[in-house]
């Protein structure tokens, strides 16, 4: 649900064009800007400086737009850049090496199918029209597929599901598959957490011991090197924030899972027709959720046995 766009720096030296394009970018919109070449932001700055038609006031406004969009300028993977070639030639070579969803440029002299001229951009164009939500089969692999772009791009990953139970196969399967995807993505994580409820599980010492042992047994061998998983258990406060919706939250944005972050009961047998709706989280909602699960003690009470660290 996340799509990578390479944007020619020289295509953004006109304020109206720059604003029109950047308004379409952003994780909640399902689009992010490739940091291509590395230091793309500075490449746009230089393009503005070299364009006599970019007046000082417009240059300042363009730089402000770029700073406001900086959170969606991301590096998915390394692509070679040859300073002897122009930007578009490099982008087409980079696309052949590791495809972008689209290349947005001033012109398309070779009629490349994934190059879109900035003057031809519309919301209806097939290279611009991307889904913000869709139905996903409730199998571990399909759920991981929709989350994988976040695993590759994020430095902080937080799962939220109040029903999480490592003693149930449907949760073990998805969690193991997610952790394998995170490990295989090669992302250098700073934070990996799972938040669930403790008051739905009995919250006795023996229950927590079983919960902890199952987590250690199932997930320890799958974690990326030098990455720890912390699993927090919280209790709802009377009249307080409900612990109901299921999310994947990261430092760049998040996903909402309508049904849950678990497999359908028959997925383990290899087939299921059950689906869940997965959607990108709007920016204002994401910011509230990110703040909530960065400091959850403001909203929930600690369980008697609140944390497992692996």
C-alpha positions in Angstrom: 0.0 0.0 0.0 3.1 2.2 0.0 4.4 3.3 -3.4 7.8 4.9 -4.1 8.1 7.9 -6.4 11.4 9.2 -7.9 10.9 12.9 -8.6 13.3 15.0 -10.8 14.7 17.8 -8.6 14.5 20.3 -11.6 10.8 19.5 -12.0 10.1 21.3 -8.6 11.6 24.7 -9.3 8.1 26.2 -10.0 6.1 26.8 -6.8 2.7 25.8 -8.1 4.1 22.6 -9.7 6.0 21.8 -6.5 2.9 22.3 -4.3 0.7 20.2 -6.6 3.1 17.3 -6.6 4.0 17.4 -2.9 0.4 17.6 -1.8 0.0 14.1 -3.3 2.9 12.6 -1.3 2.8 11.3 2.2 2.5 8.0 3.9 -1.3 8.5 4.6 -1.7 8.9 0.9 0.2 5.7 0.1 3.1 7.6 -1.6 6.6 8.5 -0.6 9.5 10.2 -2.3 12.7 8.3 -3.1 15.8 9.8 -1.7 17.3 9.6 -5.1 20.0 10.5 -5.5 21.0 10.3 -1.8 20.6 13.9 -0.6 17.6 14.5 -2.9 16.4 17.5 -0.7 19.7 19.3 -1.4 19.4 18.4 -5.1 16.2 20.3 -5.2 17.8 23.2 -3.5 20.6 23.3 -6.0 18.1 23.0 -8.9 16.3 26.1 -7.6 19.6 28.0 -7.2 20.5 27.2 -10.8 17.1 28.1 -12.3 17.0 31.8 -13.1 13.3 31.5 -13.3 13.0 30.5 -9.7 12.6 33.8 -7.9 13.9 34.1 -4.3 10.4 34.3 -2.7 9.3 31.2 -4.6 12.5 29.4 -3.6 11.8 30.1 0.0 8.3 28.8 -0.3 9.5 25.7 -2.1 12.0 25.0 0.6 9.3 25.3 3.2 7.1 22.8 1.3 10.0 20.4 1.2 10.7 20.7 4.9 7.1 20.0 5.6 7.2 16.9 3.4 10.6 15.7 4.7 9.1 12.8 6.7 8.1 11.1 3.4 11.5 11.4 1.8 12.8 7.9 2.4 15.5 5.5 1.1 14.0 2.1 0.3 17.3 0.6 -1.0 20.5 1.8 -2.6 20.5 2.5 -6.3 23.6 3.5 -8.2 23.9 7.1 -9.5 26.3 8.2 -12.2 27.2 11.9 -12.0 28.1 11.8 -15.7 24.5 11.1 -16.6 21.5 13.4 -16.3 18.9 12.7 -13.6 16.3 11.0 -15.9 18.9 8.6 -17.4 20.0 7.7 -13.9 16.4 7.2 -12.7 15.6 4.9 -15.6 18.7 2.9 -14.9 17.8 2.8 -11.2 14.3 1.7 -12.1 15.7 -1.2 -14.1 17.9 -2.2 -11.1 15.1 -1.8 -8.5 11.8 -0.5 -9.8 10.1 2.7 -8.6 6.4 2.8 -8.7 6.8 5.9 -11.0 9.3 8.4 -12.1 8.0 12.0 -12.2 10.0 14.2 -14.6 9.9 17.2 -16.9 9.9 15.1 -20.0 9.8 11.5 -21.2 11.9 11.4 -24.4 12.2 7.6 -24.5 8.5 7.1 -23.9 9.2 5.0 -20.8 6.1 3.4 -19.4 6.9 4.3 -15.8 7.9 7.9 -16.5 5.2 10.5 -16.0 5.6 14.1 -17.1 4.7 16.5 -14.3 2.4 18.4 -16.6 0.4 15.3 -17.1 -0.2 14.4 -13.5 -3.8 13.9 -12.5 -5.4 12.1 -9.6 -6.9 9.7 -12.1 -3.7 8.7 -13.8 -2.8 5.0 -13.2 0.6 5.9 -11.9 -0.9 8.3 -9.3 -4.0 6.5 -8.4 -3.1 4.2 -5.5 -5.4 2.6 -2.8 -5.4 3.8 0.8 -7.3 0.7 1.9 -8.1 -2.7 0.7 -9.2 -6.2 1.7 -6.5 -8.7 2.6 -6.8 -12.4 3.1 -6.4 -13.2 6.8 -3.3 -15.4 6.4 0.1 -14.7 8.0 1.8 -14.3 4.6 -0.8 -12.0 3.1 -0.9 -9.8 6.3 2.9 -9.6 6.2 2.9 -8.6 2.5 0.8 -5.5 3.2 3.0 -4.6 6.2 6.3 -5.3 4.5 7.0 -1.8 3.1 6.7 -0.4 6.6 9.1 -3.1 7.9 11.7 -2.0 5.2 11.4 1.7 5.8 10.7 2.2 9.5 13.2 2.5 12.4 10.5 2.1 15.2 7.8 -0.6 14.9 4.9 -1.0 17.3 2.1 -3.6 17.1 -1.2 -3.0 18.9 -3.7 -5.7 19.4 -5.6 -6.1 22.7 -6.4 -9.8 22.0 -2.8 -10.9 21.3 -2.2 -14.3 22.8 1.0 -16.2 22.0 -0.6 -19.4 23.2 -3.0 -19.3 20.2 -1.6 -20.5 16.9 -3.4 -17.8 14.9 -1.3 -15.1 16.8 1.9 -17.2 16.8 1.8 -17.6 13.1 1.3 -13.9 12.2 3.8 -12.7 14.8 6.5 -15.2 13.7 5.9 -14.2 10.1 6.1 -10.5 10.9 9.3 -10.9 12.8 10.8 -13.0 10.0 9.9 -10.2 7.6 11.4 -7.5 9.8 14.6 -9.6 10.1 14.9 -10.3 6.4 14.2 -6.6 5.5 17.6 -5.7 7.0 16.1 -2.6 8.6 18.2 -1.2 11.5 15.5 -1.0 14.2 15.7 1.2 17.2 12.4 0.1 18.8 10.2 -3.0 18.4 7.2 -3.4 20.7 3.8 -5.2 21.0 1.1 -3.6 23.2 -1.8 -5.7 24.4 -4.2 -6.0 27.3 -3.5 -7.8 30.6 -6.9 -7.5 32.1 -8.4 -9.8 29.5 -6.0 -12.6 30.3 -6.5 -13.1 34.0 -3.3 -11.3 35.0 -2.3 -13.9 37.6 1.3 -14.8 38.2 0.9 -18.3 36.8 -0.9 -16.9 33.7 1.8 -14.4 33.1 4.5 -17.0 33.5 2.9 -19.1 30.8 2.5 -16.1 28.6 6.1 -15.1 29.0 7.5 -18.6 28.5 5.5 -18.9 25.3 6.8 -15.6 24.0 10.4 -16.6 24.8 9.9 -20.0 23.2 8.3 -18.8 20.0 10.0 -15.5 19.2 13.5 -15.5 20.6 15.2 -17.2 17.6 13.5 -15.1 15.0 14.5 -11.6 16.1 17.0 -9.6 14.1 20.5 -9.4 15.5 20.8 -6.8 18.4 17.1 -6.1 18.4 14.9 -6.7 21.4 11.1 -7.2 21.4 9.2 -5.8 24.3 5.7 -6.9 24.9 3.6 -4.7 27.2 0.3 -5.6 28.9 -2.1 -2.9 29.9 -5.3 -2.5 31.8 -8.1 -0.2 30.7 -9.2 2.5 33.1 -12.9 2.8 33.9 -14.3 5.4 31.5 -10.9 5.8 29.9 -9.4 5.1 26.5 -10.6 1.8 25.0 -8.0 -0.8 23.9 -9.9 -2.1 20.9 -8.6 -1.2 17.4 -5.6 -3.1 16.0 -2.7 -1.2 14.5 0.8 -1.4 13.0 2.4 1.9 14.1 5.8 3.1 13.0 7.9 6.3 13.1 6.7 7.0 9.5 3.0 6.2 9.6 0.7 3.2 10.2 -1.9 0.7 9.2 -5.2 -0.1 10.8 -6.4 -3.8 10.7 -10.1 -4.0 11.0 -10.4 -7.5 12.2 -7.1 -8.2 14.0 -3.5 -9.0 13.6 -4.1 -12.7 13.6 -4.9 -15.4 11.0 -8.3 -16.8 10.2 -9.0 -20.0 12.0 -8.6 -22.1 8.8 -5.6 -20.3 7.4 -3.3 -22.9 9.1 -4.7 -25.5 6.8 -3.6 -23.6 3.8 -6.8 -22.0 2.6 -9.1 -19.3 3.9 -11.7 -17.0 2.3 -11.8 -14.7 5.3 -10.6 -11.1 4.7 -9.9 -8.1 6.8 -9.9 -4.5 5.8 -6.5 -2.8 6.1 -6.2 0.9 5.7 -3.6 3.6 5.9 -4.0 5.9 9.0 -4.7 9.6 8.4 -2.0 11.8 9.6 -3.9 13.5 12.5 -5.1 10.2 13.8 -1.6 8.6 13.4 0.0 11.4 15.4 -2.5 10.9 18.3 -1.9 7.1 18.3 1.9 7.5 18.1 1.8 9.8 21.1 -0.5 7.4 22.9 1.8 4.4 22.5 4.9 6.4 23.1 3.7 7.2 26.6 0.9 4.7 27.3 0.9 5.2 31.0 -1.0 8.4 30.4 -3.9 6.4 29.0 -3.7 2.9 30.6 -2.8 1.3 33.9 0.1 -1.1 34.2 -0.8 -4.7 34.5 0.6 -6.5 37.5 3.0 -8.3 35.1 3.2 -5.8 32.4 6.2 -6.5 30.2 8.1 -9.3 28.5 11.5 -8.5 27.0 13.1 -10.8 24.5 
